[in-house]
Amino acid sequence: GGGYGYGFTGPNLGLKPEFAISKEIGTELSWLNDRLGLDITWYRKQTKDQIVNDIRGSYGTGYILFNLNGAVTRNEGYEIVLRGTPWNRSGLTWDVMANYNQAHGKVLALPNELPESYVSDTWLYGNVRNGTAPGLSTMSLTGLYYIRNSAGDLLIDPTNGLPLRSSTFIDRGYDRQPKYTVGLTNTLRWRKASLNFLLDFRRGGDVFNATDHLLTVRGLAPRTTDRERPRVIAGVLRDGKENSATPTRNNIVVIPAVQTLYYTNMSEELFIEKNINWVRLRDVKFRYEIPVKWLMAQEASVFITGTDLFL
């Protein structure tokens, strides 16, 4: 079967445990004989000597991936839980619980002063991945994005009028971490029946729309129907004066139907949708208790459940 050989992941006999320092402060309050409650918590957790999995090493070692200590990350945020029973009479009970979560993670250091760490399984399509580096969010997105001058203008190739892309993975400030999330759980009980449903709210966070990118670079998206129209891409030419006080503005006309690189080399950053907001019906469950004498059991019920019924 090919004989004996090394696996993908090399050994690291020097691995040591991670250590974390966690701080938390909060309060739990209740009123009206516990029909109304509030729980507020702030936390901060900093981990050192964190193990980073699957770092690419030198192929000269005979292996491909290694696990190393040395990362430092910090996570902090707030969690607020508000619960109440707005209705409890005539056999009908309505319980509500709202959970607000605001969290943010940051990378402070990587092993061996690595410039970037990423999970290889997120680099399955295109040239964007969940890469991170010291100072960035733990949920950042790095990619072979367009390069710009010191003023933030796109750098244009003077030979064809198209934007130039970075040859290495760089950061553009994209972050998949939502600004906050809210879970709203409602439970209604009446006699032997109960209905429970969870509404999930999300505010903010960036998402890469790979479907739109794939359709566009293959000429199948509606945005590509004007490929015959000439255009000039806003930016400055990379002619040595791009960072001067008088950069050369791009005036090269491009016709995408002729210069197909206009679409096929489009950067993924054009397809990262910022500040995604949603309301999702996460779970719905209806349960009914069966008379136990039917089944000779202490407790029995039937239920029907649904997941992600609307977004």
N, C-alpha and C positions, 0 to 999 in steps of 0.2 A: 504493500500500500504506500510506497514512497519512502519507507524507512523512518528513522527517528529524526526529530528536529525540534528546534525551540518553538515555543508557543509565541503568541503575540506579546504578552505582558511579561516583562522582566522582573526578577525578584528584587526586593529592597529590604535587606536585613536591618537597615537602620531606621525603619519606621517606628515612630513612638506615638503614644496616645495624644489625642487632641485635648486641649483644656479650654474651658469656657468660664467666663465671669459674667454672671447674670444679676441684674438689678431689677426689682419690680416693686411698685408701690401702687396701692389702690384702696378702694373702699367698697363695701357692700351695704346698701341701705334698703329698708322696706317700710311700708306704711299700710294702713287700713287692714290690719290683721293679715299682712303678707299678700294682699291682693295686688299690690303695686310694689315693684322692686327695681333697684338700680345698682348695677355693678360696674365700676370704672377701674381700669387698670392701665398703667404705663409701664413699659418694660424696655430694657436695653440688654442685649447679649453680645459680648465680644469673644470671639473664638480665636485662639492662636495655635500655631503648629497644626493647622487644619490640613487634613489629607486631601490632596487634589488628585483625582483619578485620571488615568489615561492621558498622561502628558507624553507627547511624542519626543523620543530621544534620538540619539545618533543610531542610524542603522548599522554602524560598525560594531555596536554591542551585540548584534545578533537578535535583538528584539526590536519592537516597534513602540510599545507603550510602557509607561512607568507610573507608579503611584508615589508621590512625594509629599513630605511634610513641608510646612513653611507658609501656608496662606494665613492671612489674618482678615477676618470679616466682622462686620458689626451690623446687627439688626436691631431696630428699635421701632416702637409704634405704640398706638393706643388701641384699646378694645373697650367698648361700652356696650353693656347689655341692659336693655330696658324690658321688663316683663310686667304683665298685668292681666287681670281678669275683668274685662269690661262688663260681662253679663254672667250672672249665676242665679237663675231662678226658674221656677216651673219646669225643672228637670233639664233645662238647657244651659250648658256652660260654654263660654267662649274665652279661650286663653290666647294671648298674643305675646310674642317675644321678638324683639328687634335687636340684632347684633351688628354693631358698627365696628369696622376694623380698618385702621390706617397704619400701614407698615412700610418700612423702607430698609433695604439691605444695601450695604456698601462694602466694596473690596478695599482693604487698606494695604495689603501686600500679597505677593505671589511667591512661590518657591523659587529660589535661585535667581531672584530678580527677573523672572520671565516677563516679557513685554505684554503677553496676553495668554489667557487660558480660555478654553471653550470645550463644550461637549460635542464630540464628533458626530453624534447621532442627530444633532440639529443642523448639520451642514449636509443635508441630503439633497437640497435643490438650490440652484443659483449660487451666488457669492455673498450670502448673508448668513450669519450664525449668532448664537447667543454667547459671543465672545465678551470677556470682561478683562479689566486691567485695574491696577491700583488707582483709586479715585473715582471709579465708575460704579454704577449700580450693579448688584449681583444679577440683575435681569436685563442688562443692556444688550444691544444688537450692534455688532460690528460687521463691516462689509467692505467690498472693493468699490467704495463710493466714488463719486466724482471728486476731483481735486479742485481746489479754489485758491485764489491769491489771498494776500493778507487782508484785503478789503472784503472778502467773502464772495467775489465774483467767480463764476465758472471759468475754468481754463479751457480754451478751445484749441484744438489741433489746427495749426495754420495750413496744413496740407489738405484737409478735407472739411473743415468747419464743424466737426463734431466734438462733443465734450470729451475730456481726457479722464480716465479712471485711475484710481490708485492701484499700484501693483502689490500693495500689502493691505491687510485688513485694518481699518481705521474706525474711529468712533465719530458719530455725528450727533450724539446726545439722545438717541432713541432709547426708550426705557419701557419694557413690558409691564412694569409694576404699576397697578392702578393707584390713583390718588387715594381712593377708599372703596370699600365694598360694604354693602348692607344686606343682611339676610333677615327677612320678615316671615316669621312662622305663625300661622293661625291654626288653632285646633278647636273644632266645634264638636261637642258631645251632646247627644240627646238619646236618653234611654239606652238601648243596646247598639246604637249606631254612632260612629265618629268620623269626622272628615278633617284631614290634616293636609295643609298645602304650604309650600315654601316659595316665596318670591325672592329672587336674587337680583340685587342692584349693583351695578359696577359703574364707576366714574373714572375715566382716564385710562391711560395705558396704551402703548403702541402695538399694532399688529401688522405683520407682513402678509400682504395679500398675494400669495404665490400663484393663485389661480389667475388673477388679473394679469400678473407679470407673464405667465406662460402663454396666455392667449394673445397678449400684445406682441411679444417677440416672435411669435409664429404668424402674425398677421391676421388673427382671427377675432380680435377685439374690435368693437365699434369705433374706437378711437383711431384705428388704422385705415378707415375708409377714405380719408383725405390724403392718402399717400402721394397723390400727384401734385399736391399744392406746394409750391416753393416756399421756403421759410428761412429765416436767419435766427439762429439760437443766440439768446442773450448771453453775453460773456465777454471775456477779453482773450486775445491771442497769447499763447505762450511763446513769445518771441524774444524773451530776455528783458522786456520792459513791463511785465505783468505786475510787478510789485512797486513800480515807480509811481510818481505823481501823475504821469500821463500815459497810462496803459493803452494799448491799441485795441479799440473796440472791434468786436467781430462783425464783419460785413459779408461773410462768405455765404452764398445762397446754397441751401441743401434741398434736394428733392428726394424724400424717403423711398419712392418707388425705384429710383436709380441707385441711391446709396443706402442699401438695405441695412448697413450697420446702424443707421438711425434707430431702428427698432431692435435688431438682434443684439446690440451692445448696450441697451438701455440699463441703467443702474437700478438695482433693487430699491434704492432709497425713494424712487418715484412712486413706489407701490407700498410704502409703509404708511399705514393709515394711523394718524395720530389722534389721541384722545377718544378712544372707543368707549361709548356709553351704551349700556343696555339695561333692560328689565327682562328677566327670564323667569318663567314659571318652572322652577327647578324640579319639584316633586309634588305629586298629588296622591293621596291615599284615602280610600273609603273603606272602612272596616265595619263589619256587623257581627255581633256575638251570637253564636248559635246556642240554643238551649242545650245544656250539657246532658240532659236526660236522653236526647236523641243519640248521642254517641257514647254514653257511659264514660264521660270524661269530666275532669274537674274544670276545665276551661277550653273553649274552642271558638274559633271565629273564621270568617271568610273575608277576603279583602281584594280589592282591585287597585292597581297603582299605575300611575303614568309619570313619565320623566321628560322634561324639556318639551312641554306641549306648546309653548309659544316663546318667541324671543322678540 
